């Protein structure tokens, strides 16, 4: 895999982790009395980024940048 393909995959993975921890932080710090939707927004961003990562990996396979390999 070229570095030009690895870098976007790693960046999206880092953003997914950041959004996951951001949602966890908002879940712990926000009280239930206000109409705060920060947890939902953070987790929605994580789902969208996960779909983007899936599309990047599928595109890499489609264009021949990724080659599947077996156990051996």
N, CA, C and O of each residue as an XYZ file, in Angstrom:
288
protein
N       0.837     -1.171      0.000
C       0.000      0.000      0.000
C       0.884      1.238      0.000
O       1.836      1.344      0.774
N       0.561      2.142     -0.856
C       1.307      3.394     -0.898
C       0.963      4.271      0.292
O      -0.101      4.142      0.897
N       1.881      5.160      0.609
C       1.651      6.091      1.701
C       0.502      7.035      1.365
O      -0.180      7.528      2.263
N       0.288      7.285      0.091
C      -0.797      8.175     -0.318
C      -2.162      7.556     -0.013
O      -3.155      8.275      0.096
N      -2.219      6.246      0.123
C      -3.456      5.568      0.503
C      -3.530      5.335      2.007
O      -4.620      5.354      2.579
N      -2.399      5.117      2.649
C      -2.383      4.855      4.088
C      -2.742      6.098      4.905
O      -3.419      5.996      5.927
N      -2.293      7.257      4.459
C      -2.498      8.476      5.234
C      -3.971      8.816      5.424
O      -4.373      9.078      6.558
N      -4.805      8.827      4.375
C      -6.230      9.114      4.626
C      -6.903      8.070      5.515
O      -7.769      8.412      6.320
N      -6.519      6.812      5.378
C      -7.102      5.769      6.220
C      -6.732      6.006      7.684
O      -7.588      5.900      8.562
N      -5.486      6.319      7.949
C      -5.068      6.589      9.326
C      -5.718      7.845      9.886
O      -6.088      7.875     11.059
N      -5.862      8.880      9.069
C      -6.510     10.101      9.530
C      -7.975      9.859      9.867
O      -8.463     10.347     10.887
N      -8.669      9.124      9.041
C     -10.078      8.828      9.326
C     -10.191      7.978     10.588
O     -11.093      8.195     11.396
N      -9.292      7.016     10.768
C      -9.303      6.214     11.995
C      -9.071      7.075     13.238
O      -9.715      6.865     14.266
N      -8.161      8.035     13.148
C      -7.914      8.931     14.276
C      -9.123      9.803     14.567
O      -9.458     10.025     15.731
N      -9.784     10.299     13.529
C     -10.988     11.105     13.734
C     -12.122     10.266     14.326
O     -12.911     10.768     15.127
N     -12.207      8.993     13.937
C     -13.220      8.109     14.508
C     -12.968      7.920     16.003
O     -13.899      7.997     16.805
N     -11.725      7.677     16.376
C     -11.387      7.523     17.797
C     -11.638      8.811     18.570
O     -12.152      8.774     19.688
N     -11.280      9.942     17.985
C     -11.517     11.232     18.640
C     -13.008     11.448     18.875
O     -13.410     11.878     19.957
N     -13.820     11.157     17.880
C     -15.264     11.334     18.012
C     -15.848     10.367     19.044
O     -16.774     10.719     19.776
N     -15.316      9.169     19.100
C     -15.781      8.195     20.085
C     -15.491      8.671     21.506
O     -16.366      8.605     22.370
N     -14.282      9.146     21.753
C     -13.932      9.634     23.082
C     -14.658     10.938     23.401
O     -14.975     11.204     24.561
N     -14.922     11.746     22.385
C     -15.682     12.973     22.593
C     -17.109     12.643     23.039
O     -17.638     13.277     23.952
N     -17.723     11.662     22.402
C     -19.050     11.232     22.807
C     -19.068     10.669     24.218
O     -20.014     10.903     24.970
N     -18.027      9.928     24.583
C     -17.934      9.382     25.931
C     -17.795     10.510     26.961
O     -18.394     10.455     28.035
N     -17.008     11.521     26.628
C     -16.840     12.662     27.525
C     -18.162     13.408     27.712
O     -18.537     13.743     28.836
N     -18.860     13.666     26.614
C     -20.142     14.368     26.706
C     -21.175     13.535     27.462
O     -22.008     14.090     28.178
N     -21.133     12.236     27.315
C     -22.064     11.363     28.036
C     -21.827     11.447     29.542
O     -22.774     11.411     30.327
N     -20.565     11.558     29.939
C     -20.242     11.617     31.362
C     -20.474     13.007     31.951
O     -20.847     13.116     33.119
N     -20.265     14.062     31.180
C     -20.310     15.412     31.730
C     -21.667     16.092     31.608
O     -22.017     16.896     32.472
N     -22.439     15.802     30.574
C     -23.732     16.465     30.402
C     -24.759     15.859     31.348
O     -24.849     14.642     31.510
N     -25.528     16.743     31.964
C     -26.618     16.219     32.784
C     -27.856     16.061     31.903
O     -27.942     16.658     30.830
N     -28.789     15.274     32.350
C     -29.950     14.950     31.537
C     -31.028     16.016     31.523
O     -32.028     15.862     30.822
N     -30.853     17.107     32.286
C     -31.919     18.091     32.404
C     -32.011     19.027     31.194
O     -33.104     19.464     30.836
N     -30.896     19.331     30.576
C     -30.947     20.264     29.444
C     -31.177     19.517     28.138
O     -31.141     18.287     28.114
N     -31.405     20.225     27.086
C     -31.690     19.643     25.767
C     -30.406     19.498     24.954
O     -30.392     19.774     23.754
N     -29.356     19.075     25.591
C     -28.069     18.932     24.927
C     -28.065     17.700     24.021
O     -28.449     16.607     24.437
N     -27.634     17.892     22.799
C     -27.557     16.785     21.839
C     -26.115     16.531     21.423
O     -25.862     15.994     20.345
N     -25.175     16.913     22.272
C     -23.765     16.755     21.901
C     -23.357     15.296     21.785
O     -22.523     14.962     20.944
N     -23.918     14.426     22.599
C     -23.585     13.001     22.531
C     -24.074     12.423     21.211
O     -23.343     11.704     20.529
N     -25.303     12.738     20.859
C     -25.862     12.227     19.614
C     -25.084     12.752     18.418
O     -24.822     12.006     17.475
N     -24.715     14.014     18.445
C     -23.953     14.604     17.345
C     -22.575     13.953     17.215
O     -22.129     13.662     16.105
N     -21.902     13.723     18.342
C     -20.569     13.108     18.299
C     -20.643     11.679     17.768
O     -19.786     11.263     16.988
N     -21.657     10.930     18.184
C     -21.767      9.556     17.724
C     -22.249      9.482     16.273
O     -21.910      8.540     15.556
N     -23.036     10.468     15.837
C     -23.430     10.536     14.429
C     -22.217     10.796     13.546
O     -22.075     10.204     12.476
N     -21.359     11.672     13.999
C     -20.125     11.945     13.250
C     -19.275     10.685     13.170
O     -18.665     10.409     12.137
N     -19.234      9.922     14.257
C     -18.454      8.677     14.255
C     -19.006      7.668     13.260
O     -18.240      6.989     12.577
N     -20.311      7.564     13.172
C     -20.923      6.633     12.222
C     -20.649      7.075     10.796
O     -20.345      6.245      9.938
N     -20.750      8.369     10.532
C     -20.473      8.880      9.182
C     -19.013      8.651      8.806
O     -18.715      8.273      7.673
N     -18.107      8.877      9.748
C     -16.692      8.634      9.475
C     -16.404      7.155      9.251
O     -15.549      6.804      8.438
N     -17.111      6.291      9.966
C     -16.929      4.853      9.759
C     -17.404      4.437      8.372
O     -16.769      3.607      7.720
N     -18.511      5.007      7.921
C     -18.970      4.736      6.555
C     -17.984      5.270      5.523
O     -17.743      4.630      4.499
N     -17.414      6.444      5.793
C     -16.405      7.004      4.891
C     -15.184      6.094      4.818
O     -14.640      5.873      3.737
N     -14.753      5.568      5.954
C     -13.624      4.645      5.966
C     -13.935      3.392      5.166
O     -13.089      2.903      4.418
N     -15.138      2.874      5.319
C     -15.552      1.704      4.552
C     -15.510      1.998      3.056
O     -15.038      1.173      2.275
N     -16.001      3.167      2.653
C     -15.982      3.532      1.233
C     -14.555      3.715      0.708
O     -14.261      3.353     -0.431
N     -13.679      4.272      1.530
C     -12.279      4.420      1.125
C     -11.642      3.054      0.913
O     -10.934      2.845     -0.072
N     -11.890      2.123      1.830
C     -11.314      0.785      1.701
C     -11.895      0.036      0.505
O     -11.168     -0.668     -0.195
N     -13.187      0.179      0.265
C     -13.794     -0.460     -0.901
C     -13.267      0.157     -2.199
O     -13.043     -0.551     -3.181
N     -13.071      1.466     -2.198
C     -12.486      2.127     -3.369
C     -11.059      1.677     -3.613
O     -10.652      1.491     -4.760
N     -10.296      1.500     -2.543
C      -8.933      0.997     -2.679
C      -8.899     -0.395     -3.258
O      -8.020     -0.716     -4.059
N      -9.843     -1.227     -2.865
C      -9.922     -2.575     -3.431
C     -10.354     -2.522     -4.895
O      -9.815     -3.242     -5.735
N     -11.332     -1.663     -5.192
C     -11.850     -1.561     -6.558
C     -10.784     -1.060     -7.534
O     -10.704     -1.536     -8.667
N      -9.972     -0.107     -7.099
C      -8.941      0.459     -7.971
C      -7.613     -0.283     -7.899
O      -6.639      0.138     -8.524
N      -7.557     -1.369     -7.156
C      -6.364     -2.201     -7.119
C      -5.293     -1.750     -6.149
O      -4.174     -2.260     -6.202
N      -5.590     -0.818     -5.271
C      -4.617     -0.366     -4.287
C      -4.498     -1.347     -3.118
O      -3.460     -1.409     -2.460
N      -5.547     -2.102     -2.866
C      -5.567     -3.108     -1.823
C      -5.691     -4.482     -2.445
O      -6.485     -4.684     -3.364
N      -4.925     -5.410     -1.957
C      -5.006     -6.772     -2.437
C      -5.349     -7.674     -1.259
O      -4.634     -7.676     -0.257
N      -6.435     -8.443     -1.364
C      -6.765     -9.362     -0.256
C      -5.733    -10.487     -0.196
O      -5.139    -10.854     -1.209
N      -5.532    -11.017      0.982
C      -4.595    -12.135      1.132
C      -5.240    -13.164      2.045
O      -6.126    -12.858      2.844
N      -4.777    -14.365      1.902
C      -5.308    -15.466      2.708
C      -4.517    -15.629      3.984
O      -3.650    -14.816      4.304
N      -4.822    -16.682      4.705
C      -4.119    -16.948      5.961
C      -2.681    -17.364      5.695
O      -1.780    -17.016      6.458
N      -2.468    -18.088      4.645
C      -1.106    -18.523      4.315
C      -0.413    -17.404      3.650
O       0.754    -17.534      3.278
